[in-house]
């Protein structure tokens, strides 16, 4: 603040109680914090805690904003009939995503990721 040219003017009144509380040096510091604190309902703290838990499960993102997805493991396989052909599909559990976000992928995907079949 040394580089600024300013005047400090004391103003009396209810709407300036925070500034007034900050100027009082002789009072207890805890009382000062109580006078300028904002009351937060419990649901705000609970929502914040939930958000922090969910934050750990968010996927990695590239600089362009695209989600970086890496296949983790094959959880399940199935065979579907498409017209007169049988098609194999694989349920892929993605790294950094919850199990409920697993997706069914076809043989083309598995051919690109042969390492998944070795597990």
C-alpha positions as CSV (number, residue, x, y, z in Angstrom):
1,X,0.0,0.0,0.0
2,X,3.0,2.3,0.2
3,X,2.9,2.9,-3.5
4,X,-0.6,4.3,-3.4
5,X,-1.8,7.7,-2.5
6,X,-5.0,7.2,-0.5
7,X,-7.0,8.6,2.4
8,X,-8.6,6.4,5.0
9,X,-11.9,7.9,6.1
10,X,-13.9,6.5,9.1
11,X,-17.6,6.1,8.5
12,X,-20.0,5.4,11.3
13,X,-23.1,3.2,10.7
14,X,-24.4,-0.4,10.6
15,X,-23.4,-1.1,7.1
16,X,-19.7,-0.5,7.9
17,X,-19.5,-2.9,10.9
18,X,-17.0,-5.2,9.2
19,X,-14.5,-2.4,8.5
20,X,-15.1,-1.2,12.1
21,X,-14.4,-4.6,13.5
22,X,-11.2,-4.9,11.5
23,X,-10.0,-1.6,12.9
24,X,-10.4,-2.7,16.5
25,X,-7.0,-4.0,17.7
26,X,-7.7,-4.5,21.4
27,X,-10.6,-7.0,21.0
28,X,-10.3,-10.8,21.0
29,X,-9.5,-12.2,17.5
30,X,-12.1,-14.9,17.8
31,X,-14.8,-12.3,18.4
32,X,-13.6,-10.5,15.3
33,X,-14.0,-13.7,13.2
34,X,-17.5,-14.2,14.6
35,X,-18.5,-10.7,13.7
36,X,-17.5,-11.0,10.0
37,X,-18.3,-14.7,9.4
38,X,-21.1,-15.9,7.2
39,X,-23.5,-18.6,8.5
40,X,-23.6,-21.6,6.1
41,X,-26.3,-24.2,6.3
42,X,-25.1,-27.8,6.8
43,X,-26.3,-28.8,3.3
44,X,-23.7,-26.5,1.7
45,X,-20.9,-28.2,3.5
46,X,-22.4,-31.7,2.7
47,X,-22.6,-30.7,-1.0
48,X,-19.0,-29.4,-1.0
49,X,-17.9,-32.7,0.6
50,X,-19.8,-34.7,-2.1
51,X,-18.2,-32.6,-4.8
52,X,-14.7,-33.3,-3.5
53,X,-15.4,-37.0,-3.5
54,X,-16.7,-36.9,-7.1
55,X,-13.7,-34.8,-8.2
56,X,-11.4,-37.8,-7.7
57,X,-13.4,-39.8,-10.3
58,X,-13.3,-37.2,-13.0
59,X,-11.5,-38.3,-16.2
60,X,-8.3,-36.7,-17.4
61,X,-8.8,-34.0,-20.1
62,X,-6.6,-32.9,-22.9
63,X,-5.7,-29.2,-23.6
64,X,-8.4,-29.1,-26.2
65,X,-11.0,-30.2,-23.7
66,X,-11.4,-33.8,-24.9
67,X,-11.7,-36.6,-22.4
68,X,-8.7,-38.9,-22.3
69,X,-10.1,-42.4,-22.2
70,X,-8.0,-45.5,-21.7
71,X,-9.5,-49.0,-21.7
72,X,-8.9,-50.9,-18.5
73,X,-10.2,-54.4,-18.6
74,X,-12.8,-56.6,-20.4
75,X,-15.5,-57.2,-17.8
76,X,-17.8,-59.4,-19.9
77,X,-18.3,-60.8,-23.4
78,X,-21.5,-61.5,-25.4
79,X,-22.5,-62.6,-28.9
80,X,-25.3,-60.8,-30.7
81,X,-27.1,-61.6,-33.9
82,X,-27.0,-58.9,-36.6
83,X,-29.0,-60.0,-39.6
84,X,-27.5,-63.4,-40.4
85,X,-24.1,-62.8,-38.6
86,X,-22.9,-63.4,-35.1
87,X,-21.0,-60.4,-33.6
88,X,-18.9,-60.6,-30.5
89,X,-19.0,-57.7,-28.2
90,X,-16.8,-56.8,-25.1
91,X,-17.9,-54.8,-22.1
92,X,-14.9,-52.5,-21.4
93,X,-14.3,-50.9,-18.0
94,X,-12.5,-47.6,-18.7
95,X,-9.6,-46.4,-16.5
96,X,-10.6,-43.4,-14.3
97,X,-14.3,-44.0,-14.9
98,X,-16.8,-45.8,-12.6
99,X,-17.9,-49.3,-13.6
100,X,-21.4,-48.0,-14.5
101,X,-19.8,-46.1,-17.4
102,X,-18.5,-49.3,-19.0
103,X,-19.3,-49.6,-22.7
104,X,-19.9,-52.5,-25.2
105,X,-17.3,-52.5,-27.9
106,X,-16.9,-54.7,-31.1
107,X,-14.1,-56.7,-32.6
108,X,-12.6,-53.7,-34.4
109,X,-12.0,-52.1,-31.0
110,X,-10.5,-55.3,-29.6
111,X,-8.1,-55.7,-32.5
112,X,-6.7,-52.2,-31.7
113,X,-6.3,-53.1,-28.1
114,X,-5.1,-56.8,-28.0
115,X,-3.6,-56.3,-24.6
116,X,-7.1,-56.4,-23.1
117,X,-7.5,-60.0,-24.0
118,X,-4.3,-61.1,-22.3
119,X,-5.6,-60.2,-18.8
